[in-house]
Amino acid sequence: MTDITETICSPTGFPTYADMHELFDPFYEIPGTVILPPQFTLSDPVWPDTNAPDMQLEQTISEFVNGQLTGVLASFTKVATDYLGIDPSSILPDIPGFPGYNLISIVEGKFDEMVEVAAQKLRDDIQYYKSLIPLMPTPTYPMMNVPTWDAVATVQTAINSNYQSVTQVIQNLVNWIASIADIGGMGPPPTYPTLDQIYSLLPPNPTLYDLTRITIPGFGFQLSMPVPLMPRTNIPSYDFTQGLKNMYSGMSNLTMATIDQWVRDHFGLQFPVPVYCIPVYIRPPEIPIP
């Protein structure tokens, strides 16, 4: 039997994990093999030494949200810098812990390079390296010791941290354009919380469920994810770290949606919001020939 191909596209320019989980959830129950492609912030396979189909699918859902966000950030940055006549590489901040890598690096497909850098750094000095990425819990997955998982999660979280900085750069660019047009700019954005501030809202030994019960001050953001995260695989520390990562990307998406709406309301125009899509291949199970 031949493979079946489905194309999954973001239903909105600023999707949440819940939006994408609704689209991908049926794949957990499909008989046969679901083949998932790499993304901006995801390798194929996710971990070279782990065969975990449910976790690969969950990673696909999480990083699809970041894939859409990557496209939006790149689009908004290009439009604003083209208008202002400046080089985007001159204003985009480096990803924390990865000097020389920024949003452009992600768009150019440098994620695997960064995972190799992270793996080496984590072997050399894990405490120093993680101190550069304040949003990352130490260890990445509490109660677990899987170096390849740590390297991937470290890069993904560093990118999430960087995207928070990029949203602030984009707001500054929008305010620059607003000043040229002689209209008032946007007000100051909400302050992204630190990891310690998030933990202060949680009980001791928090779980993903606890993360879904809090609201982030200033953003009014509340995480919506299934608990447990996967139907057949229950790893609480994995679920919690994935929840943190999606909380960060959710706040960045909320910020970008606010910027997009402000531009529409005050300039009467809209930045181009790309629609992110990926192919999903389904290989039906082989039927034995009697």
N, C-alpha and C positions, 0 to 999 in steps of 0.2 A: 504494500500500500504506500502511496506517496504521502509526503509531508503536507500538512495543512498550514497555511500561513494566515495569520490575523494581524492586522495593523491596529495598534492601540494608540490613540491620540489623547492629549490632555483635553478634558471637557471645558476648561476655562484657562484664561491666561495666568491665573494665580491659584493653582489647585492646592488642596490640603491632602494630607495622607488619607483621610476618609474618602475623598473624591476618587483617588487612585485605587484604594483598596476595593471599592465597589466594582471597579472595572476588572481588576486582576483576581479577585477572590475566587471566581469560578475555576481558574486554572489549578487551584489546589486539589480539585476533585476530578480533573480530567484524566481518564485512563491513558496510559502511554507516557511518552517523554515530552516534556515541555522544554524547548530550547530557547534560552533567553540571550539577547545580544548584549555586548558591552555598551556602556553609556559614558557620558562625560566624566562621571565620578564612580565608575564601576568597571572592574575588569571582567573578563570571561576566560576561565571561571573566576568567581569572586575570590576564592582561596584555592591555590593549587594543590593543597594537601587535604582538602575536605570535600567530601561528596555529600552534600546536604540539600536536596532539591527544594524542600520547604523554605530553608533559610535563603537560598539563592533567589527564590521568588519574592520573599519578603524584602531582600535587599533591592530587588528590581523595583518594587513599589516605592520604597524610601527614596531611592536615587532617581526615580522618574520625577518626583517632585523637584529635586535639585536640578534635573535636566531641564525642566521647563523654566526654573528660576535662572539657570545659567543663560539660556537664550534670551530671556527678558532683560537681564542685567547687561548683556552684551549689546542688545539692540538699543536700549535706552542710552548707554554710554556712547555708542557710535553716533546716534542722531545728535546728541548734545555736543559732543566734541567736534563733529563735522560743522555744526552751526557756528561754534565758537572759533573754529580754525586751530584747534590744538591737537597734539598727539595724545591719544588715550593712554599710551604706555607711560607718559610723563606724569600722569595723575593717579593711576591705579596702584593701590598699595600692594606690597608683597604679601603672599600668604604667610601667616606666622609660622616660623620654624622652617620656611622654605625660601630663602633669599633667591631672588631672580625669577620666582614663579608668581604669576598673578592670574586674574580672570582670563586674560588672553591665552595663557598657558593651558588652562582647562579647555577652552574652546578648540585649541590646537591639538588636543588629545594627549597631554603630557601626564595624565593621571598615573599610568603605570610607572613612569620614571620617578614620580614622587613617592610611590609605595616602596620602590627600591631604596630611595634615600632614607625613608622613615625606618625601614627594617634595619638598615645599618646603624642609624642613630640610636634606635631603641636598644640595639645590642651593646652599643658603646656607653651610653649614659642616659638611662631611661628617665631619671628624675629631672636632669637638666632639660632634656628635650621636651618633656611634658610641661615644664614650667613655661615654655614658650607658647603653649596652647592652653590658655586659662579655662577654656570650656570643657576640657577633657578630664573625666574622672581618672584617678590612678588607683589600681590598674584600670585599663579601659573597660574590661568586663569583670567586675568584682567577683571573687570566688573562682575565677578561671585563669588559666595560664596557657594561652594559645598565641604565640608570637605572630603568626601570619594574620590572625584576626586583629591583633593590636595594631599592626602596621596599616592595614586597610582603614580601620576605624579612626586612627590618628589622622590620616590624610583627609578623610571625609569630614572630620570635625574641624580640622584646620581650615578647610575650604568653607565650611559653614561660618566660622569665625570671620574669615575674610569677606564673605558676602555681606555680613553685617556692616563692615567698613565700606564696602562698595555702595551699599544703599545710601550711606551718608554722603559719599562723593557725588552720587547722582543728584541728591537733593541740593547740594551746593551748586552743581552745574545748572540745575533748574532755576535756582535763585539768581545766579549770574545772568541767565537769559532774561529772567523777569526784570532785573534792574536795567538791562539794555532796553527792554520794552516799556520801562518806566511804570511798572506795576509792582505792588508790594509782593514780597516773596513768601514762601511757606514759613510757618512757625517752626521752632526747633522740634526735631523728631523725638519720640520717646527714647529713653536711655535703655539700651539692651542690658538685661541683668547679667551679673557674673554667675559663675557656677555656685559660689557660696551663697549668693542671694536667692538662687533657686532652692538650694538645700534648706535655707532658713524657712521656707514655706512648707517644707515636707516633714513628716515624722522620721524618727530614727529608722535606719535600714529601709529606705523607701523602695517602692516597687513602681512598675509602670502604672498600675491602678492609681497610686498616689499622685503621679504626675498628671493624670487625666482629671484629677479633682481640684487642681489649683488654677487660679487665673493670674496671669502675669500683669502686675501693676503697670499702668501707662499704656499698655497695648490692648488690654481687655481680651487677651488671647487665652483660649483654653484648648488644650490638646485633645484631639478625638482619634483614638486608636483602639482596635479590639484588644481585649484582655482575656486570655493570653493572646500574644501577637499572631501565633500560627496555630492552625487547628490540631496538628499532630505532634508538634515539637514545643515543649514548654521549658524554656531556659530563662528564669526570671532576670538574671543579670544582663543577659543579651537584650531582653525586652526593654529593660530600663534604659540602657545606653542608646538603643534605637529611639526610644521615646525622647531622650534629651536631644539627640540630633534633629529629630523632626520638630521639636519645640523651637529650636533655633531657626530652621528653614521656614517654619510657619510664621515666625515673627518677621523675617525678611520679606516673605511674600506679602504679609499684611502691610508692611511699610511701602513696598513697591505698588501695591494696589492703591494706597492712599496718594502716592505721588502721581500715578496715572490719572486718578480722578481729579486731582488738583489741576493738572495740566489741561484736562478737558474743560474744566469749569472756568479757568482763567485765561487760557490761550485759544479756546475754541478749536483745539486740535487734539490728536491722540498720537502718542508714540506708537510705532508699529510693535504689536505684541505677537511674536512668532508662536506657532502652535507646534509643540514638541510631540513627535510620534516615534514609535519603535515597532519593528516587526517581531512577532512571536511565532515560533515554529512549533507545531505539534506533530510528533511522530507517533502514529497509532501503534498500539501493541501488536507484536507479531502473533499471528494465529498459526499454531502448529498444523502442519499438513499431515493428515493421518496416513 
